[in-house]
Amino acid sequence: MAKQNEIKFLTSTRVEKRQKKYCRFKKMGIRYIDYKDGEFLKKFLNEQGRMLPRRITGNSLKFQRKVAQAIKKARQMAILPYVTDLLK
């Protein structure tokens, strides 16, 4: 059998380590999410105006719920649009 240092590959084998996602609210100590701050809430929306899921934003479940409620309130108050073509 070939030993580990004798094995040759045609292309280099890169093992990229993903950066661990973190909840920005826990890290910064934010407790209240203001629904009147439309620019901050736009970070959690995609180009069509849909909310980004937790697996993409990295929010914890508790704060993802708070973000969702804040976005819904902002939409109701016409701070954020329900649907759009190019939000960002």
C-alpha positions, 0 to 999 in steps of 0.5 A: 500500500502507498503511504500518505506522503507518497500519494500524488493528486493531479490537482491540489486538495484544498480544505477550506474551513467555513467561517462560523456563523454567529448571532450578531444580536447576541454578540453585540448585546442588542435586546430590542430590534427597532421596526422603525429602522428600515436600513437596518432591517434591509440587511435581512431582506433579499432583492425581492423583499423576502426575509432571509432564513436563519441559515443564511443570516446566522441569527439565533431562533429567538432573534430571528423571530424578533426580526420577522416581527419587526419586518412585518411591523415595518411593512405594515407602517409602509417603511419597507415594501412587501414586494419589489424588483430591486431593493438593494 
